[in-house]
Amino acid sequence: MAGRRTKRRLSAVTVIAASALVALAAWPAYLNGKAPVAAAEAPAAAVKPDWRVRDASIAFLESRAGRVRGDMLTPRMLSGEYVQRYRERGDIGDVVRAEQAARISLVAQPRGNIAGEAALAGALLTLHRFREAKAAIARARIWLRDDPGLAAEEAALDLELGDVAGARRIAGAYRDDPAFDVVTARLEEETGGLADARAHVERAMRRADAIYDTPAERRAWLHARAAELALEAGDTAAAGRATDEAIAIFPAHLRALTIAVRVALANGDTATAEAAAQRAVAVQPNPEVLGLLGDIQAARGETAAAAASRDVLLAVARIGDALHVNDRLIALWEADHGVRVDHAYGIARRDLAVRDDIYAEDAVAWTAARSGRWGIARRAIAKALRYGTQDPAIRRHAAAIAAHLGA
């Protein structure tokens, strides 16, 4: 009987791993827009609860890794699973493990390992090592030059690095390709085409919803992105609906919960905002949501709770951001609250050196303004606005800087 139970346990793990293989195999088809039914016609599929077996899938792959000399597939799959678990839980250690696993795959097969290079790029992007990520995608594209998914990844990295012209050039070569919906939405958002950005995200969202093997977190992210753009456009009703959809798909989605806080604040409902912020903090003590929580608690007269939230945020800033992935969030919070404004300016400058996009320029402008560097603030905010973005936060910062300078 003991042997039978062991066999059953192994079989269950094998089924889990097979499910992961199927999902990973289906994912490129989603990226390349090869769903068999048009997005406008396809009904939403049931949500696949893949996050519930993530640990088991990773444990299975870890048990297989290194057993076969020259195995490039297992570490590559393991890299993808680590990154997906990070997206679900926020443990940056998983991204470090993902990078290591991808590099092991590339050692096993250095040439023509397109999936290994893509996995490495995904980990490096998450770690904000954008130039290294772009180099990995470039190596992959040597072997598969015309792949829309890889082209979209390169365009997305161009945007992170502030190369709007480069991203636009690549996107233009793949006009109307579904693989470009998400990156085109980001491009449109940065250049003032908010309505078009929302349409592209809507199309990507409907397509993802129609495919059962789309990871639940990814589906929720697209709904959260739709909510974010709706909120940016002042459409709080649509933002609320999209946020509710995202949370229904994946209840612990940090971005969706954070946007839910902002939607509730826009509607004047501080109690709901605080509850959503508490849920988000329980998922991950992210500086953005900790800052929101502290502000809400202070506004509600919860002085001790607000101070505690502030203390946690400062602890995250000091010791929890060793890899600097939260630099921009920390800089903006410190500038907004008049806390360590010179430090805020310093880390905004550091972030600018990593990715010179409009949001980095905005962070430099605002931290410069709050620390009395008004000439730098004027030049940086002009760069942030140079493509015509309608982002409300950037516009608010620009208005405040102009008002001080009498422009």
N, C-alpha and C positions, 0 to 999 in steps of 0.2 A: 504493500500500500504506500509506503514511504517513497518508493521508486516511482509509482504512478503519480503521486502528488508532485514530485519533482519534475516529472515529464510535463505535467499539466502547466506548472509554473513557467517552464521554458517555452512551452507552446504559446502561452499567453504573451510572453515577451516577444516571441517571434512574430506574432500577429501585430503587436504594437509597432515593431520595427518595420514590418511590411507596410503598415499604414503610413508610416513616416516616408518610406520610399515612394509610395504612390503619390503622397502630397507633394514631395519634392519634385517628382517627375512631372506633375501637373502644373507646377508653378511657372516654368518658362512659357507654357502655352497661354497661361493667363497674361503674363507680361507682354507677349507678342500679339495679344488680341485674337487668339484663335478659338475662342469659344464657339461651339457649333450653332448657337442661336444668337441673333442680334440682341444687343443689350436692351434695346427698347421693348423687345418682345418677350424676353426671358423672365419667368417668374423667379422670385427669390428662393434660393435653395435653403434647406434647413441648415442651421449653424452647426458646423463640425466642432465638437468640444475637444479639439486637439491639445489644448493647453493642459488638460487633465492627465494626459499620458506623456507630457514632455519629459518629466524626470525619468520615466521608465525607458523612453526612447533613447535618451542620452546615456543612461546606465548600460543599455544594450550595446550601443555603439562604442562606448568606452571599453566594454568587455572584449570587443572585437578588434579594437585599434592595436596595431603593432604585432598582430598574430601572423600576418602574411607579409613576407618581404616584398617591398615594392607596391604595397596597397595604397593607392591614392584616393580611392573612393570613400573608404570609411572615415578618414580624417576630414575630408571635404564635407561629407554629410554632417559630421559632428560639429564642424564650424558653423554650418547653417542652423543647426539645432541650438547651439549656444547663443547665437545672435537672436534667434527667435525667443528664447527664454529671457534674455535681457529685455527685449521689447515688452514682454509680459510682466516682468517682475522688477526690472530696474537695477539688477546687480551688475555693476560695471566689470566685475571680475569675470563674468561670463564672456564679455567682449574680448578681454585679454586672452582667455582660453580659446576663443574663436580664432583670433589671429594666429596663435601657436598651432592650432590644428590645421589651418589653411596652409601655413608654411610647411608643415610636415607633408601635406598632400603634394605641394610643389617640389619638395625634395625628392619624393618618390617618382614624380613625373614632371620634370622641369619644363619640357617643351610641349606645347599644344594642350596644356592642362587649362582649358578655358574656364571650366567650372571652378577649379582651384583658384585661379586669378580673380574670378568674380567673387568667390567667398572671401578671399583676402581683402579685396576692395570694400566689401560690405563691412567687415570688421574695422578696417582703417577709417572708413567714413564715420562710423559710429564713435570712434575715438578722436574724431576731428583732425585726423592726419590726412587732409584732403589731397594734398599733392602726391603723397605716396599712393593713395587710393586711385587717383587718376592714372598714375604710371601703371598700376596693375591692370586697369581697364584697357589702357593702350596696348599692353602686352597681349591681352585676350583678343583684342580687335585685330591684331596681326593675323590671327588664325581664322577669324570670323568677322570680316570687315563689314559686311552688310546686315549684321544682326540688329534689328531694331531695339531689342532690350539692352544690349551693350551700348548702343549709340545713345539711348536715353540715359543710361547711367553716366556716360561721359558728359552729356549736357547738364545733368543735375550737378555734377561736380564742378563744372564751369560756373554754374550759378553760385555754388557755395564759395568759390574763389573770386566772385565778383566779375567774372567774364561774361557779361550779358550778351555781348556780340557773338562770342563763341557759341554759347548755348542757342542763340537765335539761328545761327548758321546751321548747326546740326539739326535743330528742330525743323527748319525749313526744308531740309532734304527728306524729311519723313512726315511731311504735312498730312494730317488726318490719320496717321497710324495710331491705333489705340495704345500701343506701348508708350506713347509720348503724352498721354493725357495728364498724368500727374506732374511731369516736369513742365509741360506747356502751361498748366495752371499756375505753377510757381512763377514762370516767366511772365505770364499775363498779370499776375498779382503785383509783381515788382515794377511793371511798366504801365500801370494804370488801367489795365483791362480787367477790372474786377468781375464784371458780368460774364466775360468769356472764361475767366478762371473758374467761376462757379459751375459753368456748363461742362467744362472738361472734367472736373472732379465728380460731378453728377454722373457722367458717362462711365468713368472708371469705377465708381461705387456700384452702379447697377450691374456692370459686368462682373465685378468681384462677387456680388451677392448671388449671382446666378450660378456660380461654380461652387459645389459643395466642398471641394478640397482647398478652397482658399482658407488660409489660417484665420481663425476667428479674430485674433488681434488685428490682422491686416484689414479685415472687413470693418472692424470697429474704427480703425485709424482713418479710413476713408470717410466714414460718416462724421467723425470728429473734425476732419479737415473741411468737410462741407459746412459743419456748424461754425468753424472758425471763420471761414470766408463770409458766411451769412452775417455773423456778428460784426465783421469788418464793414459790411455794407449797411449796417444798421437794421438788419432784418432779424430782430430778436425772436420773433415767432418761429421762423424757419430754423434759426440756430437752436432753439429749445427742442424742436422736433428731432433734428438731426443728432443732437446730443443724447436725447432719450433713446434713440435707435442704437447709437454706439454703445451705450451702457447696457442695453438689453442684449446686445450681441456678446459683449465681453465686459462683465460688471466691474472688473478691476482695471479698466483702461485709464491710465493716469491722465493722458491728454484730454480725453472726453470728460473726466471728472473736473479737471481744471477749467475747461470751457463751461461746464455746468455752473461752476462758481461764478464765472463772469456773466453768464446769462442771468442768473439769479440776482446778482448785483445790479445789472441793467434794469431789471424789473423791480428793484427796490426791496427784494425779499432777502434780508440779511440772515434770517434763521435758516432758510434753505441753503443759502450760500455757505454758511458755516458748516452745516452738516455735510455738504459735498466736499468742502475743503478737508474736513476731518477724515473722510473716506479716502481722499487722494493722498493725504499725508501717511495714512496707514499703508498704502501701496508703496510709496517711496517719499522720503523727506526731501522733496525737490525744492530748491530755493524759491522758485516762482510761487508754488502753492503755499509754502510756509509763509512767504511774505503776504500773500492774500489773506491767509488765515489770521495772521497777527493783526493786520489792518482791520479785518472784520471784528475780531475780538475787542480791539481797542475802541472801535466805533460803538460797540454794544456795551461798553463799560466794563468789560471783563479784563481788568487791568493785569491781574496775576497771570491769566492764561495768555494774554498778548505778550507779556514779558517772557514767558516760557517759550512761546513760538519763536520769538526774536532770538532767544538764546540758542535754540536748536539751529536756526538759520545761520547764525554766526559760527556755530561749531561746524556746520557743513562747509561754510566758506573757508574756514581755517584748515580743517583736517580731512574733509570729505571730498575735496575736489583736486586731489593730487594729479589727476590726468587732465584737468582744466576743461572738462566738457561743459561745466556750468559757469564759466567765466562771465559770459555776457549777462546771464540772469543775475548773478551776484553783483556785477557792476551797476546794473540798472536799479536794483533794489537799494544799494547803498546810496546811489545818487538821488533817488526819489526821497529817501528818508534822511538825507544829510548826514549819513554815517560814513566815516572814513572816506571822504570824497576824493582825496588824493590817491588813496589805494584803489578806489573805483576807477579813476581815470587811468591808472597804471595797468589794471587788468583789462580794461577796454582796449587800450593800445596793444596789449599782448594778443588779444583776440583778433584785432585788426590785422596783425602780422600773419595770423593763421588763415584768415578768410576775409578778404576785403570786399564784402558785399554791402548792400545798402543798410542792412541791419547793424553791421559792425560800425559803419560810418555814423549811424544814428547813435549807437552806444557811446562812441567817442565824443560826438557832439554834445550829448546830454551830460555826460560825466565832466566834460570840459567846462560846460556852462555852470554846472553846480559847484565846480571847484574854482570858478573865476577866470577861466581861460577863454575869454569871449571871442578872441580872434580865431582861435582853433575851432571853437564851437561853430562860428559862422561858416568857415570853410568846410567843415565836416558835414554840417546839415545840408549844405548846398549839394554835396556829393550824394547824400542819402536821398535827396529829392530829384536827382538829375534825370531819372527815367519816368517820373510822373506818378510814383506810387501814391495810393490813397490811404495807406495804412494809418489808422487813427492815432496810434501812439507816436509815430514819426511826425505826423502833422501837428500834434499837440506840442511836441518838443520844438518843432520849427516855429510855431506861433510864439512860444515863450521866449525863444532866443531873439526872434525879430522884435518882440515887444521891448525887450531889454536894450537892444541895440538901436531902437527907434527906426527900424527899417520898415 
